[in-house]
Amino acid sequence: MAAKSTSSFKIILGSQSIARRHILSEMGYEFEIMAADIDERSIRRENPEELVRVLAEAKADAIISRLMIEDYEKEDAEPMLLITSDVVVVHEGIIREKPTSREEARQFLKGYSGGHVSTVNSVLVTNLKTGKRSGGLDKAEVYFHDIPDEIIENLIDEGVVFRVAGGLLLEHPLTLPLVEAVIGASDSVMGLPMALTETLIHEALSSLEP
């Protein structure tokens, strides 16, 4: 997809996720990248919708605190949009974030075998010029065939499972053939739902309500 014209605004993606970068590029946008560098484990909520919402907000706040925000607020400045998001996997009612050990990753993946998980994704778009924030949630479900132990060990050995919520890599060539069905948007499972993000970009660019 050709890059969209963003001559009327610019975008910062508040994430180092390769999947999110790929999705935003697929949407046709050019952007710069800034990492939030927050301790996600220090922010706890029992409700997955609330957890991903406050994490997306915390990421935005952390990035904004490092910016010279007055430069973006100038009257003649182009609007700059900051996109932050967070996703968790919910399996049997339990929130699964990034696994912290080989054993935890193994437990997660074995649990998904022959079963299904839900994902809850929060996206927040902040207009740094106006201060307007637009956020929303997106959910999906993933159903799996049986996942062989050999595949699980290979994924763990690669190490990529430790960088994604629930150790769930939908797009990985070892994982994808074992996905029976996705109910919802696959890009939501991967970390950035396209349709929701597009809607929030337009909302954040609209005039602030009185």
C-alpha positions as a printed Julia matrix, in Angstrom:
210×3 Matrix{Float64}:
   0.0     0.0    0.0
   1.34    3.41  -0.93
   2.01    5.86   1.88
  -0.89    8.19   2.56
  -0.31   11.89   2.44
   0.24   13.07   5.99
   1.19   16.58   4.92
  -1.48   18.01   7.25
  -0.27   16.07  10.29
   2.53   13.85  11.55
   2.51   10.65  13.59
   4.6     9.27  16.44
   4.11    5.55  17.11
   4.7     5.02  20.81
   5.9     1.45  20.43
   8.9    -0.55  19.32
   6.7    -3.49  18.35
   7.63   -4.78  14.91
   4.04   -5.93  14.36
   2.6    -2.49  15.18
   5.12   -0.8   12.9
   4.19   -3.18  10.1
   0.46   -2.62  10.59
   0.73    1.18  10.65
   2.88    1.03   7.51
   0.27   -1.24   5.9
  -2.3     1.45   6.68
  -0.23    3.73   4.48
   1.18    6.08   7.13
   4.68    7.37   7.59
   5.72    7.87  11.21
   8.54    8.17  13.71
   8.98    5.83  16.66
   9.38    6.55  20.36
   9.46    3.92  23.09
   7.44    4.52  26.24
   9.93    2.72  28.54
   7.48    2.17  31.39
   7.35   -0.65  33.93
   4.13   -2.26  32.75
   4.17   -4.75  35.64
   3.86   -1.88  38.13
   0.42   -1.03  36.72
  -2.17   -3.59  37.76
  -5.89   -3.92  37.13
  -8.02   -7.05  37.47
 -10.25   -6.09  34.55
  -8.48   -6.61  31.18
 -10.33   -3.72  29.5
  -9.29   -1.36  32.3
  -5.71   -2.69  32.31
  -5.04   -2.11  28.62
  -6.7     1.33  28.8
  -4.54    2.59  31.67
  -1.4     1.09  30.09
  -2.03    2.87  26.79
  -2.54    6.1   28.74
   0.59    5.54  30.83
   2.64    4.99  27.68
   1.33    8.24  26.2
   2.03   10.16  29.42
   5.58    8.78  29.62
   6.4     9.81  26.06
   4.8    13.25  26.39
   6.84   13.89  29.55
  10.01   13.63  27.45
   8.84   15.97  24.7
   9.06   19.74  24.43
   5.28   19.81  24.28
   5.09   23.6   23.84
   6.7    23.18  20.41
   3.78   21.0   19.3
   1.2    23.4   20.76
   2.28   26.42  18.71
  -0.47   27.88  16.55
   1.48   27.44  13.32
   2.68   23.91  14.16
   1.4    20.93  12.2
  -0.73   18.57  14.3
   1.35   15.71  15.7
  -0.51   12.55  16.66
   0.89   10.14  19.24
  -0.45    6.57  18.93
  -0.07    4.27  21.92
  -1.7     0.9   22.52
  -1.65   -2.17  24.68
  -3.0    -5.68  24.25
  -3.46   -8.6   26.61
  -4.45  -12.2   26.06
  -7.22  -13.62  28.24
  -7.2   -17.4   28.66
  -9.76  -19.12  30.85
 -10.52  -15.81  32.52
  -6.87  -15.08  33.37
  -4.95  -12.12  31.92
  -1.8   -13.21  30.11
   0.88  -10.6   29.5
   4.41  -11.14  28.21
   5.8   -14.36  29.69
   8.74  -13.8   32.03
  10.32  -17.26  31.9
  10.62  -20.3   29.67
   8.34  -22.26  31.97
   5.67  -19.55  31.93
   5.85  -19.32  28.13
   5.55  -23.12  27.91
   2.56  -23.08  30.27
   0.82  -20.38  28.2
   1.31  -22.11  24.86
   0.38  -25.57  26.11
  -2.78  -24.05  27.53
  -3.78  -22.66  24.13
  -3.36  -26.05  22.4
  -6.71  -27.26  21.11
  -8.45  -24.35  22.79
  -9.03  -20.65  22.34
  -8.04  -17.28  23.77
  -9.46  -13.77  23.67
  -7.45  -10.63  23.09
  -8.31   -7.17  24.4
  -6.66   -4.21  22.7
  -6.71   -0.54  23.68
  -5.62    2.2   21.28
  -5.13    5.83  22.29
  -4.46    8.66  19.83
  -3.31   11.92  21.39
  -3.24   15.15  19.41
  -0.17   16.87  20.84
  -1.22   20.24  19.42
  -4.71   20.37  20.92
  -4.37   17.9   23.78
  -7.39   15.97  22.52
  -7.32   12.24  23.22
  -9.42    9.61  21.48
  -9.34    6.03  22.68
 -11.17    2.78  22.15
 -11.14   -0.97  22.69
 -11.09   -3.86  20.25
 -11.53   -7.56  20.99
 -10.88  -10.75  19.07
 -10.81  -14.52  19.64
  -8.31  -17.06  18.36
  -9.05  -20.79  18.11
  -6.15  -23.23  17.89
  -5.57  -26.74  16.62
  -3.36  -28.9   18.82
   0.09  -27.29  19.2
   2.88  -29.91  19.16
   5.46  -29.71  21.96
   8.22  -29.39  19.35
   6.65  -26.22  17.97
   6.3   -24.8   21.48
   9.97  -25.46  22.25
  11.08  -23.94  18.95
   9.09  -20.78  19.65
  10.58  -20.52  23.13
  14.11  -21.11  21.79
  13.64  -18.27  19.3
  12.81  -15.96  22.18
  10.19  -13.94  20.34
   7.37  -15.19  22.6
   8.82  -13.14  25.47
   8.14   -9.89  23.63
   4.41  -10.33  23.02
   1.33  -10.56  25.22
   0.58  -14.11  26.25
   3.48  -15.34  24.11
   0.93  -15.29  21.28
   2.45  -14.74  17.83
  -0.42  -15.06  15.41
   1.66  -14.14  12.36
   4.64  -16.42  13.12
   5.17  -19.1   10.42
   5.25  -21.8   13.12
   2.02  -20.58  14.72
  -0.11  -19.51  11.78
  -0.77  -23.04  10.39
  -2.05  -24.07  13.83
  -4.68  -21.32  13.99
  -8.11  -22.82  13.33
 -10.03  -19.55  13.24
  -9.87  -15.89  14.2
 -13.09  -14.18  15.24
 -12.44  -10.48  14.78
  -9.5    -8.67  13.21
  -6.14  -10.44  13.05
  -4.38   -7.05  13.2
  -6.08   -6.51  16.58
  -4.53   -9.75  17.86
  -1.16   -8.54  16.55
  -1.36   -5.3   18.52
  -2.94   -2.53  16.44
  -6.5    -2.85  15.05
  -6.54   -0.97  11.75
 -10.19    0.07  11.65
 -10.23    1.39  15.23
  -6.91    3.2   14.77
  -8.12    4.91  11.6
 -11.3     6.06  13.36
  -9.34    7.42  16.32
  -6.91    9.3   14.06
  -9.82   11.14  12.46
 -11.41   11.82  15.85
  -8.16   13.2   17.29
  -7.8    15.55  14.31
 -11.33   16.89  14.65
 -11.94   20.12  16.54
 -12.1    19.97  20.3
 -15.65   20.05  21.52
 -16.63   23.1   23.59
